[in-house]
Amino acid sequence: MKERALVLGGGGAVGVAWETGLAAGLLAGGIDLTKSDYIQGTSAGSIVGSALARGLDAKTAYDAHLAAARAPAATAAATTPPDLSRLISFMMRFPTDDWPSLDLRRELGEFSRSSATISEDQVIANMTALGAAGDWPEHFACTAVDTESGEFHVWRKSDGVDLVRAIASSCSVPGLFPPVTIKGRRWMDGGMRSSFSADRSASSSSDMLPSPIEQRCPAPFDDNSSKAQNEPHIHKHANWP
């Protein structure tokens, strides 16, 4: 068991930027998240978490994100925004005091498999371009959900799977991205079970749970927060500074 775990939640592109900025700010204040005993990421958190677990400098990553955001946008053909209504209708059925049921996750999985999206190869290429490729850090894990069975899984180095595919599976939002194939199964975003899944972290006593979106965490991780639904926050437990 580990003493201090960093559990990074989802949040899309905003989540990647917010969590990277948070890590850079904490580093400037003397807290280096790369020193965490265990790092677990879900969706956006899997991208940021894998970078931190590999020891990549948070300030360097922050500067790169800032430079990209300030760069002139490339001219591109107009595209139709994705229809998120079906995904939102599923998420409105998520319970507030427990994880989504297996049946609901299976429904989401069917939606994920049947949706028209970019190709799986393109997703892997995009994830590789983001810098996700590399050796799997011993203390890193990321989450995903099997689109057929609805079963939840935490990918770790011991699974012997490709790091890019594991991260891509954790980021595969149903209806936006295709399921990612690993070991003959197709996987979707781990956030379809929980944005954190802190109950599955390898921590004995101390978790830090940053998320750009307010998330309810079933006991024992619910801190009874009364913050507004969309207010960024950090759940902290035990021995973090």
N, C-alpha and C positions, 0 to 999 in steps of 0.2 A: 504494500500500500504506500501511497505517496503522501507527503506532508502538505504540499501546496499545489493546487491545480488551477489552471486557467481554462475556463469553459466559455468559449466564444459563440454567441448566438448568430442567427441569420439577420438579413436585412437588405439583400440585394446589393447593387452597386453602392448605394448609400451606406450599407453596413460595412463593406470593405473599406470605404473612405473613412468612416467614423471610427472604426476599430483601429485602423492604421494611425489615425491622428491621435487617438487615445493612447496607444502604445508609445508614440513619439513624445507625447506630453508627459506621460509617466516616466519615461526615460530621462527627460530633461529635469524631472523632479527627483531623480535618484532611484527610481524603481524600474528595473530591467526585467521585462516580462519574458525575455528569452531564457532567464534562469529558472523558470517554473519547473517543478518536478514532473509535471504532466500537463499537456495541452490537448484539449479536445475541441474540435470545431464542428459546427453545423452550418451548411450552406455557405454564406459569406464568411462565416467564422472558420470554415475549413481552409479557405484561401489564406486568410491572415494568420491563422494558427500554424499552418504548415511553414509559412515563411519565418515566423518567430521560432518555431521548433528547430529550424535549420540554422538559427543564429543570425538571420539577416537583420541588418541594422534598421530599426524602426524609423529613425530620422531620415535615412536615405530613401526608404520606401515612401515616406510621407512627402518628401521633396519631389519624388518622381510623380506621385499622384497629383500634386499641386501643379507641376509643370504641364502635365497632360491636360488638366482641367483648364488651364489658361491658354493653351495653344489654340490657334484658329481652327475652327471645325472644318473638316474636309467636306467638299461638296459631294453629296450623294443623292441618288434618286429618292424621291418621296416614297415612303412606305406607310402602310396602314398600321396604326398602333394595334397591338394584340388585344384581343377581347378577354378581359380578366373576369368577366361576370360569372362564368361557371366555377372558376377556382374560388372566387370570393363566396359563392353560394355554398361550396363545400366547407370552407373555413368558418363560415357562420354557424355550422353545425358542430364545431369543435366544442367539447365541454369546457367549462371554466375551472373545474376542480379535479380534472383527471385527464389522462391521455386519450386521444381519439381511439375509438374501438378498432379492432381488426377489420370488421366489416366496412367501416367508413374508409379505412386505409386501402382496402381492396377496391372500393369504388373509385377512390382517387387514382389508384394504380391503373385501372381500366381506362380512366380519362387520360392519364398520362400516355399510355400505350397507343391510344386511338387518335390523339391530337396531331394535327399537321404542324410540324415545326421544322427548324433547320435540321440537317443531318447529324447523326451521332459523330461522324468523322469530323465535322466542322466544330462541334463542341469540344472535342479532344484537341483539335488544332488551336482553338481559341484559348483553352486552358493552358496549353503548353506555351503559347505566346505571352500569357500573363506571368510566366515564370514558375509554374507549379511543378515542372519536371525536376527530378533529382532523386537522391537516395532517401529512403523512408527513415525519418528520425525515430529512434527507439521510444521516445516519450511522447509521440504524437498519435492522435486517433481522430477519425472523423465519422460521421453518422450517415446512414442511408436507410431507405425502406424498400423492401422487395415489392415490386408493382403487382405481382400475382398473389402472393400469400399475405401481404400486408405486414410481414414480420420485419422487425427493426433489427439493425445490425450496426455494431461499432467496428469500423475497419481499423486494424492495427498492423504493424509490421509483420507480426506472426502469421497473418493471413496470406502473405506472399503474393499480394496483388500489386499492380502498377499504381504508383502514387497519383499520377495524373488522373487515371480513371476513377480512383477512389474519391478524389476531390470533386471531379466532375459529377459523379453520382450524387454526392452530398448537395450539389448545387442545382440539380435537375428539377426545377420547379415545374410541376405538371401544367401542360398547356403552353408553356413558354419554351421549354427545352425537352429534347427526347430523353427517354430512359437510357441509362448507360449500362452496357453489357459487361458483366464481370462474372467469370466462372459459369457461363451459360445462363445466368439469371439477369433480369433487367431491373435496374434500381432507380429510385427517384429520391428527391430531396429529403434529407433526414428531418427537416422541419415539418414534414407531414405527420410526424409523431410528436415532436416538441422542438421549439427553437433552441433549447438548451440540452435537454436530456442529461441534466446534471446528475440524476440518479444513477447514471451509468458511467460516471467518471471514476477514475482509479485513485480517488482521493480519500484519505482516512478522516481528515478533519477540517480542511481549509480550502474553500472554493472561492474564486472571483468569477462572476458571471456578467460580463459586459454585453449590452445589447442596445442598438439605437432605437429599438421599439419596446415599449413596456410589455412585458410578458408575465403571465401568471405561472408560477411554478408550484405544482402539487407538493404537499408536505413530503419530506421535511425541508424543502427548499423554498417554500413560500414565506417571504418576509412580511406578509400582510401589508404590502406597499399600498398607499392610497394615492399614488401619483396618477396623473392623467394618462389615458390609454397610450398616447403617442410620445410621451416624454422619455428621452433617453435616460438610462439609469445603469447603475452597477449594483448587483447583489454582492455583498461581501460577507464572508464567514470566517470566524476564528482568527488566524494569525497573520493575515495580510497586513502590511503597514497601513 
